[in-house]
Amino acid sequence: MQSLYTFKSKKDQSISSGETDMLKHIEDISKLQIVVVSFLLFLFRHAENFFEDNKSKFLPKDEDINPNLKFIHNSFFKFFLKNKNQIRIYEKYTVFWNDNDHDIVRKIFMEIIKSDLYIKFLNDEEVSDDKDIKFFNNILNDIILNNKILHHILEENSIYWIDDLPFVATIIMGNFKNKKVIIPKSVFKNQSDKKFAKDLFRLTIKNDNFYEKIIIEKAKNWDLDRIAIMDQIMIKMAFCEILNMVELPVKVSLNEYIEISKYYSTSKSKMFINGLIDSAIKDFNRENMINKVGRGLM
């Protein structure tokens, strides 16, 4: 969707060039996953130095001399740090977090140790792997990935990464829950996934005029100029999947674009998109335009 928006904005770009840009952007999501997880490595090392440096204060308090080290002595970092080969890969991304003027690791660490999440974690006498991992998932979701400076650093590398962040966060937190820290090789599971992305991109462009006519016909009380370009692209992609992707159930396409519209559209345009796609599906069925392979795909 993002790549189709970019393609539409570049009047003189070829489809093959647009497809190349799209595939690079998609593969960069793997890089984003590594970048985000690498932040936790640097956070851990900063925490180690922080607790050690506090012991050398001119007038250290008792909590400085005998700090609660539950933050760094926990099962999360144990399983994270045990794979030395992975750690070497994450260390290559030091440029993201150290080579800037934002002092982002220290700032986020200070935000964490002042948070209710941190205080509750330290005060919880029950120790378990699940609680350790849940704590780090919570600080990742509630503090780290909501930080505006971190967003700025990521956006400097790719304008798409902020939109990709919720998706990547879900993958990372799912891996942590299953006690995995994975170096992703590719976003695509296999070649059929990659082919699906390319087909969706090319066929949406190829059938643009046809899909636009359907939108105009269905949106009788709306001028096309009043429909946001991103909304138009979402609708056209939905049409493309429903009419061309023979192994993909209609309900899956409908539900996916309903979810996407929740993220990218206003509440009014979201209702408009959902209603328009649903109405178009009824017409497609009436005119026998939908051809799916397999049972239960309609």
MIFIMI-587705 format. One line per 2 residues: for each residue z, y, x of C-alpha. Coordinates in pm, 1 decimal. Layout:
<rs>
Z,Y,X; ...
</rs>
This chain:
<rs>
0.0,0.0,0.0; 91.0,241.2,279.5
-226.8,150.2,464.4; -441.0,203.2,153.4
-280.4,545.0,110.3; -363.9,630.4,473.4
-718.8,496.6,431.5; -771.3,709.2,121.1
-648.2,1015.3,311.6; -898.7,957.9,596.5
-1236.3,1024.0,439.4; -1446.8,900.3,733.2
-1251.6,585.0,828.2; -1430.4,249.5,806.8
-1273.9,-42.3,621.0; -1259.7,-251.5,940.9
-1082.0,29.9,1125.1; -839.8,73.4,836.1
-774.3,-301.2,833.8; -699.6,-297.8,1207.9
-450.3,-14.5,1158.5; -289.8,-202.9,869.7
-243.4,-524.1,1069.8; -88.2,-328.9,1357.7
151.5,-157.6,1119.0; 251.4,-490.0,963.6
310.6,-652.7,1302.8; 519.6,-350.4,1406.0
772.6,-459.1,1142.4; 870.3,-739.8,1384.7
930.0,-475.6,1649.4; 1145.9,-276.2,1407.9
1357.7,-585.8,1345.0; 1422.7,-623.4,1718.8
1495.4,-250.7,1755.0; 1756.7,-255.6,1477.8
1932.0,-568.2,1610.1; 1924.3,-425.6,1964.4
2131.4,-133.9,1834.6; 2417.5,-376.9,1766.7
2405.0,-494.1,2129.0; 2441.5,-138.2,2255.9
2710.7,-71.0,1995.9; 2907.7,-370.1,2126.8
2880.8,-253.3,2487.4; 2981.2,98.2,2393.6
3285.0,-40.3,2209.1; 3388.7,-240.5,2518.4
3371.2,72.7,2735.6; 3546.4,282.7,2472.6
3851.6,55.8,2452.0; 3866.1,19.7,2830.3
3830.6,394.0,2896.2; 4109.0,475.2,2650.2
4354.2,286.9,2871.6; 4287.7,540.7,3147.0
4369.2,849.4,2940.3; 4605.5,1099.8,3100.4
4861.1,1040.9,2824.9; 4759.1,714.7,2660.3
4918.8,609.3,2334.5; 5037.8,258.8,2266.3
4719.0,181.8,2065.7; 4515.0,295.4,2367.7
4697.9,63.7,2606.6; 4708.0,-228.0,2362.1
4406.6,-175.8,2135.8; 4315.0,-399.3,1845.4
4002.5,-567.9,1983.7; 3903.8,-747.3,1666.2
3581.6,-544.0,1656.7; 3450.5,-701.9,1978.0
3644.0,-1031.1,1981.7; 3484.7,-1188.8,1677.9
3250.6,-1469.7,1588.8; 2960.8,-1234.8,1511.0
2926.0,-1110.5,1867.5; 3004.0,-1457.0,2006.6
2701.2,-1616.0,1845.1; 2496.2,-1299.9,1907.0
2565.8,-1290.1,2283.2; 2547.8,-1661.7,2362.5
2166.1,-1667.8,2385.2; 2094.0,-1497.8,2719.1
1715.1,-1509.9,2677.9; 1737.2,-1319.7,2350.7
1973.6,-1063.9,2500.8; 1721.8,-991.0,2778.6
1457.0,-916.1,2514.4; 1688.7,-685.7,2322.0
1782.3,-503.5,2642.9; 1419.0,-396.7,2683.5
1468.2,-166.4,2385.0; 1726.7,49.1,2558.2
1477.2,338.9,2545.1; 1528.6,374.6,2170.0
1901.4,426.0,2190.0; 1976.1,567.6,2534.9
1679.7,783.0,2634.2; 1732.2,1067.1,2386.4
1960.3,1365.8,2333.5; 2117.4,1238.6,2011.1
2399.9,1027.0,2160.8; 2341.3,806.3,1857.8
2538.7,497.4,1966.0; 2858.8,696.0,2029.3
2823.6,897.1,1707.9; 2775.3,592.5,1488.0
3057.1,405.5,1662.6; 3295.3,696.2,1591.6
3181.8,696.8,1229.0; 3249.7,323.6,1207.5
3604.1,333.4,1351.4; 3697.1,614.7,1110.9
3563.5,426.0,809.6; 3763.5,240.6,545.0
3552.5,-66.8,621.4; 3678.0,-72.5,980.8
4043.1,-8.2,891.4; 4038.4,-278.8,624.0
3874.1,-521.0,870.4; 4141.1,-462.8,1136.9
4425.0,-497.1,887.9; 4296.9,-822.0,738.5
4512.0,-1095.4,894.8; 4281.1,-1371.7,776.6
4021.4,-1446.3,1043.0; 3699.4,-1634.7,968.4
3335.8,-1642.6,1076.7; 3225.6,-1544.5,726.3
3451.0,-1237.7,720.3; 3333.7,-1125.5,1064.7
2968.5,-1155.1,964.3; 3028.0,-989.6,628.0
3193.5,-694.5,805.0; 2895.7,-643.2,1035.8
2651.6,-677.5,748.5; 2850.9,-408.9,564.1
2855.4,-160.5,851.5; 2486.7,-226.4,916.5
2398.9,-159.6,552.3; 2647.6,117.2,467.3
2677.7,312.3,793.2; 2418.7,231.7,1060.0
2103.5,215.1,847.7; 2204.3,519.2,642.0
2238.1,745.3,945.3; 1992.5,1038.3,935.3
1972.0,1071.4,1312.8; 1886.7,701.8,1342.4
1616.5,754.6,1078.4; 1478.5,1041.6,1285.8
1463.7,826.8,1601.7; 1283.9,546.9,1417.3
1044.0,788.4,1249.4; 945.2,931.4,1587.0
809.5,587.1,1673.5; 641.4,509.6,1339.8
608.3,707.1,1017.1; 618.4,377.3,826.8
947.1,245.3,963.4; 1177.4,424.1,719.3
995.6,259.9,428.7; 1009.7,-74.6,611.5
1382.3,-45.7,687.1; 1522.1,-192.3,358.9
1293.1,-494.7,391.8; 1388.2,-548.0,757.2
1759.1,-501.1,679.1; 1739.1,-778.1,417.9
1586.4,-1017.1,673.8; 1843.7,-930.8,941.4
2143.0,-964.1,709.2; 2009.5,-1293.1,574.6
1978.2,-1423.0,931.5; 2331.9,-1310.8,1015.0
2466.0,-1483.5,705.3; 2303.1,-1804.8,830.3
2440.1,-1736.7,1181.8; 2099.1,-1667.3,1330.1
1974.0,-1392.0,1557.3; 1601.0,-1445.1,1567.2
1333.9,-1286.1,1784.9; 1048.5,-1262.9,1532.3
709.7,-1366.5,1667.8; 506.9,-1237.0,1374.0
559.5,-1097.7,1026.7; 301.6,-1344.6,897.0
426.0,-1698.1,835.4; 76.1,-1837.9,882.8
-293.4,-1747.2,877.0; -311.8,-1767.4,496.2
-52.4,-1487.8,472.6; -262.9,-1274.8,705.8
-578.6,-1352.5,508.4; -400.2,-1251.6,186.3
-312.7,-909.7,334.7; -668.7,-853.3,457.6
-822.7,-965.0,127.0; -588.8,-743.7,-73.1
-674.2,-443.9,144.8; -1052.3,-497.1,140.9
-1089.0,-598.9,-225.1; -877.8,-308.9,-349.1
-1111.1,-69.4,-164.1; -1427.0,-255.7,-271.7
-1330.1,-244.5,-640.6; -1180.6,103.9,-632.0
-1426.1,259.5,-879.4; -1393.8,-31.2,-1124.1
-1013.7,-16.8,-1118.3; -1023.0,361.7,-1152.2
-1227.4,332.3,-1473.3; -965.7,95.2,-1617.2
-688.2,343.8,-1532.2; -880.5,631.3,-1696.0
-945.4,421.8,-2005.5; -581.6,312.6,-2034.4
-432.3,652.6,-1951.8; -606.5,837.8,-2234.4
-346.1,1111.9,-2251.0; -337.1,1158.3,-1874.7
-586.9,1323.6,-1640.3; -641.4,1113.0,-1327.8
-537.2,1413.8,-1116.5; -194.7,1404.9,-1284.8
-133.7,1046.5,-1170.5; 13.2,1041.4,-818.6
-216.3,882.2,-559.9; 53.4,630.3,-464.8
89.6,530.7,-831.2; -286.6,484.4,-858.3
-287.5,265.7,-546.6; -4.3,49.6,-682.5
-191.7,-5.8,-1007.6; -518.8,-86.4,-829.5
-345.8,-336.6,-600.4; -189.8,-505.1,-903.6
-534.5,-530.4,-1067.5; -675.3,-673.0,-743.0
-409.5,-946.0,-722.5; -439.0,-1036.6,-1090.9
-818.4,-1055.0,-1090.1; -890.8,-1191.8,-740.8
-596.0,-1389.2,-602.4; -656.9,-1720.7,-777.4
-342.0,-1898.0,-654.2; -100.9,-1615.3,-734.1
66.5,-1623.4,-1077.8; 9.9,-1317.1,-1297.0
385.6,-1286.6,-1360.2; 453.4,-1272.9,-986.8
209.3,-985.5,-939.9; 347.1,-799.5,-1242.3
709.3,-840.8,-1130.2; 633.5,-744.1,-769.6
467.2,-416.8,-868.3; 748.0,-339.8,-1111.7
987.8,-373.4,-814.8; 766.5,-162.1,-587.9
739.1,110.5,-851.8; 1120.6,126.9,-871.2
1124.2,223.1,-503.6; 823.2,455.2,-482.7
792.7,613.2,-827.6; 992.2,838.7,-1056.2
1150.9,684.9,-1366.2; 874.3,831.2,-1587.5
582.7,718.5,-1371.5; 750.0,378.1,-1324.2
741.6,322.6,-1701.8; 383.3,448.0,-1711.0
273.7,206.9,-1432.6; 444.5,-92.2,-1592.1
301.2,-16.5,-1936.6; -51.4,39.5,-1802.3
-58.7,-283.9,-1598.8; 84.5,-483.9,-1888.7
-175.7,-341.3,-2128.3; -457.1,-413.1,-1882.0
-342.0,-776.1,-1842.8; -377.6,-824.9,-2219.1
-735.1,-695.6,-2202.1; -813.3,-912.7,-1898.8
-691.0,-1219.4,-2087.6; -885.3,-1125.9,-2400.0
-1204.0,-1090.5,-2195.5; -1137.5,-1408.1,-1989.9
-1138.2,-1208.0,-1666.2; -836.4,-1384.2,-1515.8
-915.5,-1713.0,-1340.7; -620.8,-1885.2,-1177.8
-609.5,-2222.3,-1002.1; -318.8,-2448.3,-1097.5
-86.7,-2483.7,-1394.3; 149.9,-2209.6,-1506.8
-22.8,-1931.9,-1312.3; -126.1,-1722.9,-1612.6
</rs>
